[in-house]
């Protein structure tokens, strides 16, 4: 006759070879935890990795924004395509430490007639402007790491990279127009090239402003 005993462990049948269920459960539990421990570790590290990556991304994006804002102003001033709305946009995208912010606020405080008179005194430059390319190498190199962030963060970051590519292509196109103004073509052809350059400048200004808008939207996201 089998003898049932109780001890430190749960119910165990002595002499019949029936396993100790409590002991088996502990072994299964231990094995399961071992199986999922890398997953738990990865999960626990995500906030830290996300914060580190976001900090570096934001440093680069803030620098990129500053360059795009300055370049947009320089190109707009070169073309004398500046009005109150542009001054307001420019002032709102400058850091508080910028030496230009106070001067811009003074201009924005002018009445419409006074501001119009100031703007009319500025004439577009006759010579073409040399355009620079701007990039976000850290963001581009870490596109795979964007999975740590929200879908909205990922969408905006990828959008910035895509628009920067468009900007580079447009700058190349503008340089092509500029180079061909020296080929000795007919006045009509030179006029066409000049018109193409002006249209390219306007597109670059609009594109830079949209990129700055996307960067602003990114900088307020925490994840």
VOPAKE-651979 format. One record per atom (N, C-alpha, C): residue in one letter; x, y, z. Coordinates in steps of 0.02 Angstrom, whole numbers, plus 50000, padded with zeros to 5 digits. Each point is the difference from the previous one (the first is absolute). Example, Ala and Ser with C-alpha at 12.3 -4.5 7.8 and 13.67 -1.06 7.14 Angstrom:
BEGIN
A506604971650390A499555005950000A500455006050000S499825005349964S500425005950003S499615005550037
END
This chain:
BEGIN
X500434994150000X499575005950000X500455006250000X499815004649957X500415006249996X499895004350061X500525003150020X499985004250059X500075007349978X499515004250020X500025007149985X500335003750057X500465004149985X500335003850052X499995007449981X500035004050049X500065007249988X500635002550032X500315004449970X500625002850027X500075007149979X500635001849988X500145006849980X499725001649931X499994994849956X499745000949933X499264998549997X499705001049943X499294998549991X499904992450001X499374997749992X499844992950005X500454995949953X500274994650026X500454995749962X499824992750014X499984996049949X499874992950009X500674996450007X500094996650056X500644996750014X499984993049970X500514998249963X500094993349976X499644998549935X499605004549973X499644998649939X500305003649940X500525004050010X500345003449944X499615005849972X499485002350036X499625005849976X500405006350016X500115004449952X500435005850011X499705004950050X500435003850030X499805005350045X499795006049957X499345001750001X499745005249955X500265006950018X500115001250064X500265006450020X500715001249974X500404994850006X500695000549975X500025000849924X499564996449965X499985000649927X499785006949978X499515002850036X499785006749982X500565005150008X500404999050054X500545004750010X500514999649944X500134993849976X500474999249945X499745003249937X499344999249987X499705003049940X500025007650005X499845002450061X500015007250010X500695002949989X500504996650026X500695002249992X500205000149926X499814994749964X500164999749929X499655005349960X499385001450017X499625005249965X500305006950009X500195001450062X500325006550014X500665000649963X500364994449997X500635000249963X499895001249926X499454997249973X499855000849930X499835007249983X499625003450045X499775006749987X500455005550028X500534998150036X500425005150031X500305004849949X500234997949940X500255004949951X499455004949979X499394997549993X499455004349981X499855005250054X500004997750063X499895004750055X500565005150004X500614997949988X500575004650001X499945005249945X499814997749940X499925004549943X499445005050015X499464997550028X499445004450016X500195005250051X500384998150049X500205004750053X500505005249974X500374998349948X500505004649973X499735004949949X499394998849975X499725004249947X499955007450020X499735001550059X499955007250019X500685003450002X500514996550027X500675002950004X500285001249930X499954994949958X500275000749932X499635005449961X499345000450010X499615005149966X500205007050022X500105000950064X500205006550026X500685002149974X500474995249997X500675001549975X499985001849926X499624996249962X499955001349929X499645006649986X499475001350038X499625006349990X500445006050016X500404999550052X500435005750019X500485001749943X500314995049971X500485001249945X499645002449938X499414997149986X499615002249942X499795007250006X499795002050059X499755006850010X500575005149993X500604998250022X500575004549992X500135001349926X499984994749961X500125000749928X499425003849967X499394998450018X499425003349969X499975007450017X500175001850060X500015007150019X500535003849960X500584996849990X500525003249959X499785000549928X499684994849974X499755000149931X499475005449992X499565000550048X499485005249997X500315007049996X500495001250042X500335006550001X500315001749932X500324995149969X500305001149935X499485001349946X499454996150001X499475000949950X499665006750008X499875002150062X499685006550011X500455005749975X500654999650017X500475005249977X500065000049924X500034994149970X500054999649927X499385002549965X499424998650030X499375002349970X499965007650002X500215002950056X500005007350005X500485003149949X500604997149995X500505002749954X499754999849928X499684994549981X499754999449931X499415004649989X499555000550048X499425004449993X500225007349996X500495001950041X500265006949998X500355001349933X500354995049975X500355000749936X499505001449944X499414997050004X499495000949949X499525005650017X500095003150059X499555005250024X499284997350005X499944993850021X499344996850007X499844999450075X499955005850032X499885000150072X499405004450015X499564997850044X499435003950022X499904998950075X499475002750027X499874999450072X499934992650020X499664996249959X499914992950016X500664996450005X500465001649953X500654996750002X500395002150061X499995006550016X500355002450060X499734996450063X499354999250003X499704996650057X500234992750004X500024996649943X500244993149998X500734999750021X500405004549973X500725000050015X500125001350075X499655004950028X500095001650071X499804994250044X499454996649983X499754994650042X500454993849999X500434999549950X500444994249995X500725001550021X500125005950025X500665001750028X500014998350074X500574998050025X500084998850071X499985006650037X499824999750064X499955006150040X500675003650006X500544996349992X500675003050006X500245003249936X499614999549946X500215002849936X500045007550004X500545003049974X500065007450001X499515003449952X499704996249954X499545002949951X499285000450026X499864996450054X499304999550022X499725006850021X500395003950038X499765006550022X499885004749942X500444999949949X499925004349942X499384998149960X499884993649995X499414997749963X499355002050035X500014999750066X499415002150038X499865007449990X500525004049993X499915007149986X499685001149932X500224996049951X499715000649933X499274997850000X499854994750037X499314997550003X499545004950037X500285004350041X499615005050036X499835006049956X500335000549942X499855005549954X499294999449972X499715005649983X499364999849966X500104997549929X499464997849968X500054997049934X500345004749950X499815006450002X500295004849953X500755001050012X500205000250062X500715000850016X500404993849979X499724994250013X500354993949981X500044999449924X499475001949965X500004999749927X500535004749972X500075005850030X500515004749978X500704997250010X500104996750056X500654996850013X500144994549950X499504996149985X500104994449954X500125002349929X499685005449980X500085002549932X500705002849989X500355001650053X500685002549993X500504994549984X499784993850006X500434994349986X499864997549930X500524999749959X499944997849932X500304993049991X499724996049957X500304993449988X500695000549970X500444995550020X500685000049973X500004997449929X500455002649960X500044997949929X500404993549992X500484999050044X500434994149993X499674993950034X500114994149971X499724993950030X500314998750069X499644996350041X500234998450067X500264992950003X500564999050032X500274993250008X499624996450055X499734994349983X499594996250048X500404994450033X499844998850062X500344994650037X499524994250013X500294994250005X499604994150018X500064998750075X499464997850029X499994998450071X499744992850009X500274996550048X499824993050010X499934998550074X499754994050014X499934997550068X500314993050003X500674999650001X500334993549996X499844995350057X499935002650061X499854995650057X499304997149993X499525004149981X499314997649990X499994994849945X500335001449945X500004995349943X500324993450019X500545000250040X500354993950019X499614995950052X499525003150033X499634996650053X499264999149985X499834999649936X499314998949982X499734993550029X500434994950004X499784993650029X499825000650073X500315004650036X499855000950070X499355003750014X499685002649947X499385003750010X499434995650024X500084993449996X499484995550025X499905000850075X500465003150035X499935001350071X499495005550014X499825003849948X499565005850009X499304998549974X499565004850012X499314999449979X499955000449924X499454997549971X499915000549927X500035007249974X499745004850038X500015007049979X500725002749998X500394998250050X500705001950001X500364997149939X499894993649987X500324996749943X499795003449934X499365001549993X499755003149938X500345006749988X500035004150051X500315006649992X500744999649986X500354995450034X500724999349990X500154997749929X499624995249975X500114997549932X499825005549949X499495003950017X499805005649956X500565005149994X500335001650055X500555004749999X500564997449955X500174993750006X500534997149959X499805000349926X499384998349985X499775000149930X500015007049971X499795005050039X499995006849975X500715002949992X500454997850043X500705002149991X500284997349934X499814994049983X500214997249935X499725004349943X499375001950005X499705004449949X500365006649997X500195002650058X500365006450002X500674999449964X500364994650012X500654999149968X499924999649924X499474996549978X499894999449928X499835006849969X499635004150036X499815006649974X500615004649998X500434999550050X500625004050001X500434998149940X500064993649986X500384997749941X499695002849936X499335000049997X499675002649941X500125007549992X499995003650055X500135007249999X500715001449977X500474996050024X500705000849979X500084998749926X499614995349974X500014998549928X499765006049960X499455003150023X499765006049965X500535005550002X500315000950058X500505005250007X500604998849954X500244993849997X500584998449958X499865001249927X499384998949979X499835000749929X499895007249979X499995004650048X499945007049981X500645002749968X500544996150006X500655002249972X500164996549935X499534996449970X500164996149940X499975004149936X499855006650007X499995004249941X499404999049956X499444997750028X499394999049962X499665006549982X499434999349969X499635005949978X499705003650061X499855006449993X499685003750054X499354996750024X499634997149952X499384996750018X500134994050045X500514996149983X500174994250041X500245002150070X500395005450001X500235002450065X499425002450043X499515003049968X499415002350037X499614994050028X499964994749961X499664993950023X500364997050060X500674999949995X500404997350056X499915004350062X499995006649990X499905004550057X499324998950033X499494999149959X499334998650026X499994993450037X500344995049974X500034993450033X500355000650068X500525004150002X500365000950063X499555003350052X499625005149979X499555003450046X499474995350028X499734995849956X499504995150022X500314994950047X500624998249986X500354995350043X500135003150069X500195006350001X500115003550064X499355000050042X499455001549967X499355000350035X499824993150028X500134994849961X499844993250023X500444998250060X500645001849997X500464998550055X499785003550064X499785006249994X499755003750059X499414996450031X499524998049958X499404996550026X500194993350031X500464996549968X500194993550025X500375000650067X500445004850005X500365001050064X499525001750056X499495003949985X499525001850052X499594994050022X499844995649955X499624994050020X500444995350041X500644999649983X500464995850039X500065002750071X500065006650006X500045003150066X499364998550039X499435000149967X499374998350033X499994992850025X500264995449960X500034993050020X500484999150059X500555003649999X500484999650055X499695002750064X499635005549995X499665002750059X499514994950029X499644996649957X499534994950023X500364994250033X500594998349975X500394994650031X500275001950069X500225006250006X500345002150061X499535000350060X499355000149989X499535000150056X499774993050020X500184995049959X499824993150016X500504997050049X499764996450049X500444996850049X500184992949981X499584997049960X500144993149979X499634998349936
END
